[in-house]
């Protein structure tokens, strides 16, 4: 199968995907789809720009990488040695009864290594985020909560709307910047989340409701639906919710940190069945009735 990229256009992104599936005769999950243009509507509903996607067939269907946790914990050397014993017995390569025990020991070792974040590191984070918002001209109160290796910083004050930005874009940018600073200055390994007020919790609930509504539309008419560009944490949550529904599929498309989520039916691009077959049968039929032979008797 050729791995050359091909461009497709349509009124909307689902239309372009449908054309790609029909042209390449492949199911949607067997294609790598890059959304270049989502399409825009001009005055009076006239289409000014069509949706534009770039498609590459892939030889093996892989699960969406966003379902994997965003931050992978690095196993300590002691845990890795426990998973792979130094003296394996060759005659007994497959020992399923011992595998669970080894996993339990590994998890126990990892938990012992994951100590609470030091007060010095927490104070460093407080200072850095305070400096950032002060330079932005938005001084705010910084609240820090830590549990194990998870740290959550929450900004509160009169500038919450400005610090959040449209669809949380400003907040996500500050979180990215803060994580980079911490990674360079702090040797401890921990997960850092930045929030403004209760924005992340409220947005996640709204996205869950929206995803369920779009999934219902997909099951009803078979048309692919699109969720707007989301950050990795939001995408992971939406994928985990939708994977419980066996009638639909979801996948991320796009490049960079923010990607869109396509919700579709498995098969040939989720195309509703019967629509084109009926039209083709109509074109092939003759509207004139067959002439009856004359009876000379």
C-alpha positions in Angstrom: 0.0 0.0 0.0 1.4 3.4 -1.0 2.3 5.7 1.9 2.1 8.9 -0.1 0.0 11.7 1.4 -3.2 12.7 -0.5 -5.3 15.8 0.0 -9.1 15.8 0.1 -11.6 18.7 0.2 -15.2 18.9 1.4 -17.8 21.3 2.7 -16.9 20.2 6.2 -14.2 18.0 7.8 -16.6 14.9 7.9 -17.3 15.3 4.2 -13.6 15.4 3.3 -13.0 12.3 5.5 -15.9 10.5 3.8 -14.4 11.2 0.4 -11.0 10.0 1.5 -12.5 6.7 2.8 -14.5 6.1 -0.4 -11.5 7.0 -2.7 -8.9 4.9 -0.8 -11.5 2.2 0.0 -10.2 2.1 3.6 -11.9 2.5 7.0 -11.3 5.7 8.8 -9.3 4.1 11.6 -6.8 2.8 9.0 -5.9 6.4 7.9 -3.7 9.0 9.5 -5.7 12.2 9.0 -4.2 15.7 9.3 -6.8 18.6 9.3 -5.3 21.5 7.5 -8.5 23.6 7.1 -11.8 23.1 9.0 -13.7 25.2 6.4 -15.3 28.6 7.0 -18.7 30.1 6.1 -19.0 33.5 4.5 -21.8 36.0 4.5 -25.4 34.7 4.0 -24.2 31.1 4.6 -22.1 30.9 1.4 -19.0 28.7 1.8 -15.9 30.9 1.5 -13.3 28.1 2.2 -13.6 24.4 2.0 -12.4 21.9 4.6 -9.0 20.5 3.7 -7.4 17.3 5.1 -4.3 15.4 4.3 -4.5 11.6 4.5 -1.9 8.9 4.7 -2.8 5.1 4.8 -1.2 3.3 7.6 -0.3 -0.4 7.5 -1.2 -1.2 11.1 -4.0 0.2 13.2 -2.6 1.6 16.4 -4.5 2.8 19.4 -4.7 6.5 20.1 -1.6 7.6 21.8 -3.6 10.1 23.9 -5.2 7.3 25.9 -1.7 6.7 27.4 -1.1 8.8 30.5 0.4 12.2 29.7 3.4 11.8 32.1 5.0 8.5 32.4 6.6 7.7 35.7 10.3 6.6 35.4 10.8 3.3 37.2 13.7 3.3 39.6 16.6 0.9 38.9 15.5 -1.3 41.8 12.0 -1.8 40.3 13.4 -2.6 36.9 15.7 -5.2 38.3 12.8 -6.8 40.1 10.8 -7.1 36.8 13.7 -8.9 35.0 15.3 -11.3 37.5 19.1 -11.6 37.1 19.0 -15.4 37.0 16.0 -16.6 34.9 15.5 -20.3 34.6 15.6 -21.4 30.9 13.3 -24.4 31.2 10.6 -22.3 32.9 10.2 -19.3 30.6 6.5 -19.0 31.0 5.5 -18.7 34.6 2.2 -16.8 34.7 1.6 -17.6 38.4 4.7 -15.5 39.3 4.0 -12.5 37.1 1.4 -11.0 39.4 3.7 -11.3 42.4 6.5 -9.5 40.5 4.1 -6.7 39.6 3.0 -6.3 43.2 6.6 -6.1 44.3 7.4 -3.6 41.6 4.4 -1.4 42.5 5.4 -1.6 46.2 9.0 -0.4 45.4 7.7 2.5 43.2 5.3 3.7 46.0 8.2 3.6 48.5 10.3 5.8 46.1 7.5 8.3 45.4 7.9 10.6 48.4 6.1 13.8 49.1 7.3 17.0 47.4 9.7 18.9 49.6 8.5 22.2 51.1 11.5 23.9 49.4 10.2 22.8 46.0 6.7 23.9 46.7 7.9 27.4 47.8 10.0 27.6 44.6 6.9 26.9 42.5 4.9 29.5 44.4 7.6 32.1 43.8 7.9 31.3 40.1 4.1 31.5 39.3 3.8 34.7 41.4 6.6 36.2 39.4 4.9 35.2 36.1 1.5 36.7 37.0 3.1 39.9 38.4 5.0 40.4 35.1 1.6 40.0 33.3 0.2 42.7 35.4 -2.3 40.3 37.1 -1.2 39.8 40.7 -3.1 36.9 42.2 -3.3 34.7 45.3 -1.5 31.4 44.8 -2.8 28.3 46.5 -0.8 25.1 46.4 -2.0 21.6 47.3 0.2 18.5 47.1 -0.5 14.8 47.4 2.4 12.4 46.9 4.0 13.5 43.6 1.0 15.5 42.4 1.0 19.2 42.9 -1.8 21.6 42.0 -1.4 25.4 41.9 -4.6 27.5 41.8 -4.7 31.2 41.0 -7.5 33.3 42.5 -8.3 37.0 42.3 -9.9 39.7 40.1 -7.9 38.7 37.0 -9.2 35.1 36.7 -10.9 35.7 33.3 -7.8 37.2 31.8 -5.5 34.5 33.1 -7.8 31.8 31.8 -8.0 33.2 28.3 -10.3 32.0 25.4 -11.1 28.3 26.0 -8.2 28.1 28.6 -5.5 28.8 26.1 -3.7 31.4 28.3 -3.9 29.1 31.3 -2.5 26.1 29.3 0.4 28.3 28.1 1.3 29.4 31.6 1.1 25.7 32.8 3.5 24.7 29.9 5.9 27.5 30.8 5.8 26.7 34.5 6.4 23.0 33.9 9.5 23.8 31.8 10.9 26.1 34.5 10.4 23.4 37.2 11.9 20.7 35.1 15.1 22.7 34.7 15.4 23.8 38.4 14.0 20.9 40.4 15.5 17.4 40.5 12.4 15.8 42.0 9.9 14.0 39.7 6.4 15.1 40.2 3.2 16.1 38.3 2.3 19.8 38.2 -1.1 21.2 37.3 -2.0 24.9 37.1 -5.6 26.1 37.5 -7.4 29.4 37.7 -10.4 29.3 40.2 -12.4 26.2 39.4 -12.0 26.5 35.6 -10.5 23.1 34.8 -13.2 21.2 36.7 -16.1 23.1 35.1 -14.6 22.9 31.6 -14.0 19.1 31.9 -17.7 18.6 32.9 -18.8 20.7 29.9 -16.6 18.6 27.5 -17.9 15.3 28.9 -21.5 16.4 28.3 -20.6 17.7 24.8 -18.8 14.4 23.9 -21.7 12.3 25.0 -24.1 14.5 22.9 -21.9 14.2 19.8 -21.6 10.4 20.3 -25.4 10.2 20.3 -25.6 12.1 17.0 -23.0 9.8 15.4 -25.0 6.7 16.4 -28.2 8.3 15.1 -27.1 9.4 11.6 -23.6 7.9 11.2 -22.0 11.3 10.5 -18.6 12.0 12.0 -18.6 14.8 14.7 -15.6 16.9 15.8 -14.6 18.3 19.2 -12.5 21.4 19.1 -8.8 21.5 19.8 -8.1 20.2 23.4 -5.0 19.8 25.5 -3.5 16.3 26.2 -5.2 16.0 29.6 -8.6 16.9 28.2 -8.2 14.5 25.3 -7.2 11.6 27.5 -10.3 12.1 29.6 -12.7 12.3 26.6 -11.1 9.1 25.0 -11.6 7.2 28.3 -15.2 8.2 28.4 -16.0 7.3 24.8 -14.1 4.0 24.8 -16.9 2.6 27.0 -19.3 2.9 24.1 -18.7 0.1 21.7 -20.8 1.6 18.9 -18.5 4.5 18.2 -14.8 5.3 18.0 -12.7 8.4 18.8 -9.3 9.6 17.6 -7.1 12.7 17.8 -6.1 14.6 14.7 -3.8 17.5 14.1 -0.2 18.5 15.1 1.2 20.2 18.2 0.0 20.3 21.8 -3.7 21.0 20.9 -5.6 18.5 18.8 -9.1 17.9 17.7 -11.1 14.7 18.5 -13.1 12.9 15.8 -16.0 10.8 16.9 -17.2 8.3 14.3 -18.7 4.9 13.6 -16.4 2.1 12.9 -16.4 1.0 9.2 -16.1 2.9 6.0 -15.7 6.3 7.5 -19.0 6.1 9.4 -20.9 6.8 6.1 -24.7 6.2 6.5 -25.7 3.2 4.5 -28.1 3.2 1.6 -28.0 6.8 0.6 -25.7 6.5 -2.4 -27.0 3.0 -3.4 -30.6 4.3 -3.8 -29.4 7.2 -5.9 -27.3 5.0 -8.2 -30.2 2.6 -8.6 -32.4 5.6 -9.6 -30.0 6.7 -12.2 -29.7 3.2 -13.7 -33.5 2.6 -14.1 -35.6 3.7 -17.0 -38.8 5.6 -16.2 -40.6 4.3 -19.3 -42.6 1.1 -18.8 -41.7 -1.9 -21.0 -43.9 -2.1 -24.1 -46.4 -5.0 -24.1 -46.3 -7.2 -27.2 -49.5 -7.0 -29.3 -51.8 -10.1 -29.3 -52.7 -10.9 -32.9 -55.1 -13.7 -32.0 
